Amino acid sequence: MPESGASRAQQERTHIPTAGTGTPEPPVTGTAPGPPAATEAARRTGLLVTLVLGGLTALPPLSMDMYLPALPAVTESLHAPAATVQLTLTACLTGMALGQVVVGPMSDRWGRRRPLLLGMIVYVVATVLCVFAPTTGLLIGFRLLQGLAGAAGIVIARAVVRDLYDGVEMARFFSTLMLISGVAPIVAPLIGGQVLRFTDWRGIFAVLTVVGVMLTLIVWKWLHETLPPQERHTGGIGDALRTMRGLLADRVFTGYMMAGSLAFAALFSYVSASPFVVQEIYGASPQTFSLLFGINSVGLIAVGQINGKVLVGRISLDKALAFGLSVIVLAATALLLMTSGVFGDVGLVPVAAGLFVLMSAMGLAMPNTNAQALMRTKHAAGSASALLGTSSFLIGAIASPLVGIAGEGTAVPMAVVQLVCGVGAMACFLGLCRPWQRVS
């Protein structure tokens, strides 16, 4: 049942302390007593909301990972070097980063539904264009547009979670969302590998077009508005920029943002390099690569569920995050030692095991950095979500081409990028968030 105005006011006065200051976040002003009816309705249909938001957050990994087994085929089909074809990943990732800067503030001003539906429609159009791209240059351009439009799903899904949940409940929901969206990186390479049995890489984008159309229809029918008019920002671009500047001035928010972004870059260096590492260096088939990729994604999902169902509420989010970042650093160190030949020719199995450990640790790093950062930003969830996503995807886009800088015959650059990103994430967490100064 809807809460009373007195109950709502009491919740605002006892709001969970923001990470970093130990003081409650100021309550949102100008709201009507009691929670908005649309928000209450959305929370009552929690499973449906979870599935819709899971689909939105699954679309980016689906767009990226389904295409991965086809990278060598694209290289041959378009007569382009591997480094150039990898720019199609970088372009999509860059688009997702820049698009969030625009869509996030838009959703704070006009609500969540309209910007989301517009973004989904443009995503479908861009994906159709990818099907017919005749050159690598045009494919890079269309992938950039695809990423710009697909950003709407990422940033608005996080903002909707912030609209509906708070505190430990929000951290648990992010872990549940990871379970739903985590199915995408498991299924996507498998689907991509099977599609390549019957058609070429263009068929993968045809399948993505169908997925985009279906998800657009689902959002239009079932995702209700979660940001009531009285809580929307009325300012223009200047107001949005001032809001973002204020968020970045928050040292602890920036610390969580950078820690999560660098962890994501370590993950994306694996996503970008693994097709060539597994298939070209170790001679595995596209189907074997897809299987290994799926196993690694299972590890990420499993640890994410342990985080949400077991750890959250029993230990502090900072402790879980610190452990996850530590494992990432250790796994990246082991991968660097193996790929650089310190232990001789170790073969695929030990390297795959190291990648599995690194990917699994993301199940602790990613949901907890998002939850801790967004707990500080009830007043501007869309803008905060945009900053989190933009930072992650921009740093990931920078990391992506670096993994192929030494050519297709060595995995050392991948391991170096992963280690640098892991160490950087730990440094941001300790140096900016300073969890020991706060009560958990």
Buried (B, 14 or more C-beta within 10 A) or exposed (E): EBBEEEEBBEBBEEBBBBBBBEEEBEBEEEBEEBBBEBBBBBBEEEEBBBBBBBBBBBBBBBBBBBBBBBBBBBBEBBEBEBBBBBBBBBBBBBBBBBBBBBBBBBBBBBBBBEBBBBBBBBBBBBBBBBBEBEEBEBBBBBBBBBBBBBBBBBBBBBBBBBBBBBBBBBBBBBBBBBBBBBBBBBBBBBBBBEBBEEEEBBBBBBBBBEBBBEBBEBBEEEBBBBBBEEBBBEEEEEBBBEBBEBBEEBEBBBBBBBBBBBBBBBBBBBBBBBBBBBBBBBEBEBBBBBBBBBBBBBBBBBBBBBBBEEBBBEEBBBBBBBBBBBBBBBBBBBBBBBBEEEEEEBEBEBBBBBBBBBBBBBBBBBBBBBBBBBBBBBBBBBBBBBBBBBBBBBBBBBBBBBBBEEEBEBBBBBBBBBBBBBBBBBBBBBEBBBBEEBEE
